[in-house]
Amino acid sequence: MTDSPLENFNNSSHSDSTDPQKASPEFYRTQHKLRLSYMPWLFFELKPAHKEWASRWQDDVQSYLKAVETIQIGTNCFIAPEAKLFAEPGRPIVIGDGSYIAADCVLHGPINIGKNVSINHHVTMDGGKVGITIGDNSRIAANCQLYAFNHGLLHERLICDQPTQSEGIFIGNDVWLGANAGVVDGVNIHDHAVVGMNSQVTRDIETYKIAAGNPATIIGDRRDKK
C-alpha cells in the first residue's frame, strides 16, 4: 500500500524540504492535487505552468476509468482520483464537456451528466435500472444523495428479499441542489429550480421554483428574486 502524504513527509528530511527556497515543486504537488480533488473548480483556473502537469495527471485518471468502466468523458473535464465511478456494460456513465466530479463521490450508472455540471465531494448517485439525468450547468452540492430505485415493502417478505423498482431521476438545466439534499426515485426537478440544504425531494419541482424542507415544499420562485 502506498504511504500516505503525512508518512512520506515524516520519513523525509523535511527540515530542508519545507523551506520554500529549497523545496522542489514535487514536494507540494501531492497537497496541490488533493486540493484540486476536493475543490475541482480550481482546476479550471490554474496558471499554465500548473495546468500542464495537472492536465497530464487528469489524462491518466480519465484514461484508466475509460479502460476499466463503461464511461464516456467529454473535453476539459475533471474527475478526482478519489471518486468512485462504477459503470458496467448497459449501465454507462456519460460526462459532458467541462464537468467535474470531486473526491469521495460514489457514482453507479446509468448516469448521464450534461455540460458544465459540478458534482461536489461526497455525493452519492445510483441510477438504478432507468438512470439519472442531469442537465447542463447544474450544481450538485456536497453530500447530496440521489437514488433512482426503491425497494418493495411487502409484509410477507424480508426487506433484503424485496424486489426493486426504478423510474429514474431527471434534473434539468441550471438546477442547484444544496448540500445534503436527497432526491428519491421518480422525481423530476425542472430547469432553473433550487433545492435548499438538507432537503428531501419526494415529488416533482417545477421550473424556477425554490423548494426546501423534509419533505421539500415550494417556498419561492427564482423569478421573484431581484
N, C-alpha and C positions, 0 to 999 in steps of 0.2 A: 504494500500500500504506500502511496506517495506521502511523504512527510507534509504536515501542514505548514502554511507560511510561517506560523509562530515557531514551530520546531526548527525550520530552516534558519530563521532569524537567530534563535538561541544557540544553534550549532555553528554559527558563523562568527567571524571576527567583527562583530557589529560596531565595536568602538570606532573603527575606521569607516565602516560602510554607511553609518548614519550621518557622517559628515557630508553635507551637500557638495562640498568641494571634491570629495574623494569617491563617493558612491557612484556606481555605474547605473545607466538607465534601467538595466535589468533588475536591479535591487528594488526599485519602486514599481516595476511593471506588474508584479503579482497583485499588489493592492490596487493599482490602476484598473486592472481587469475586473477585480471584484467590485469596484465602484461602478464600472460600466454595467456589470451584470445586474446590479440592484437598481441602477438609475440609467437605463439604456438610452434615454433621450440625450444623454451627454455624448453618446457615440456619434450622433449626427452633428455635433458642434465641435468635434475635435479639430485641432490645427493639423495642417498637412503632415508634419513630422510624426505625430501620434496616429493619425488616420492610416498611415502606411502600414505600421505593424498591426494595428487593430483590425484593419481590413483583411490582412493575411490570416490573422487569428480566427476571424469570423468565417473566412472561406473554408478553413479546416473544420470548424464546428459544423457548418451547414453541409459540407460535402459528406461528412460522416453520417449525419442524420438522413440525408437523401439516399445513402448507400444501404442503411440498415432498416429504414422505415418507409412507408408509402407516403412521402411528403413532397410537396411542391413548394418552393420558396421563390418569391419574386426578387426583384432587384433592390439593392440598398436596404436590406433588412438586417435586423439584429436579433440573435437568439442566444440567450445566456447559456453557457455550457452546463450550468446548474439546473436548468429547466429540464423537465422530463416529458418527452413527447413520444406517444405510442400510437402508431397508425398501421394496423395490419392491412393486408390486401382486402379491399372492399370497405375499409374504414379510413379513408385518406384524411390527411390534414393539408389544407391548401392555405398558403400565407401570401397575401398580396404585397405589392411593392411598397417599400417604405414603412413596413410594420415592424413592431418589436415585441419580444416575449422575454420578460425579466426572470430573474433567478427564482428557483423553488416553485415555479408553476408546474402543475401536472395536467397535461392535455391528452385526452384519449379521443381519437376520431370516432365518427366522421365530424370534422370541423372545417368550416370554410370562413376564413378571415379575410376581410377586404383590404383595401389600400389605406396606408397611414393610420393603422389601428395600433393602440398601445394596450398591452396586456401586462399589468404590473405584477410585482412579486407576490408569490404565494397564492395566485389564482388557480382554482381547480375547475376544469371543464370535462364533462364526459358526454359525448354525442349520442350515446345510446345506439339505437338502430337507425333512427331517422336523421339525426345530426343537429349541430348547432351552426347557425349562420350569423356572422357579424358584418354589418355594412361598413362602408368607407368612413374614415375619420372618427370612429368611435373610440371611447376611452373606458377601459375596464380597470378600476382601481384595485389596490392591493386587497388580497384575501377574499375577493368575490368567489362565489361558488355557483356553477351552472350545471345542472344535471338534467339531461334530456331523456330521462327514463324514470319509471316508477315501479315499485313492487305492488303486487296484489295484496289484499287484506283478508282473504277467505279465512273464516274462523277455524275450519277443519284442517288447515294445513299450517305447518310451521312457517315462520317468516322466511327462513333460509330456503324453503322449498317453493315459495310463491313464484308464479310466473311474472315476468316483467312486461311492461308495455312502453312504447315510445311514440310520442307525437312530434318531437323536435322542438327546438327553441329558435326563434327568429329575433334578431336585434338589428334594427335599421341603421341608417346613416346618421352620423353626428349624434350618437347616443352616449350619455355618460352614466355609468354605474358607479356610485360612490363606494368607498371602502367597506368591506364586509357585507355587501349586498348579496342576496341569494335569489336565484331565478329557478323556478320549478319547470318541469316538463309541460309542453303545450302552450307556453306563454309567447306572445308576440309583443315586443317593445318597439314601437314605430319610430320613424325618423324624428330626430331632434329632441327626443324625450330625455328626462333626467330622473335618476333614481337616487334617493338620499342614502347616506351612510347607515349601515346596519339594517336596511330594509329587506323584507322578504316579499318577492314579487310572485303572486299566485294567480294573477289574471292579467289580461292584456292592458297595455298602456298606449293611449292614442298619441298621435303626432303632437309634439311640442309640450306635452303635459309633464308636470313635475309631480312625482309620487314619493311617498315616504311612509314608514311605519311597518308593523307586522300584524296582519298582512298589509302590504302597501296600498295606500289610497291616494287619490289625487288631491294635492294641496296647492296647486298653482299651475300657471301656464307661462312658458318662456316668452310668449308674445306680449305679455303684460309687463315684462321687465324693461326698464329704461336705462 
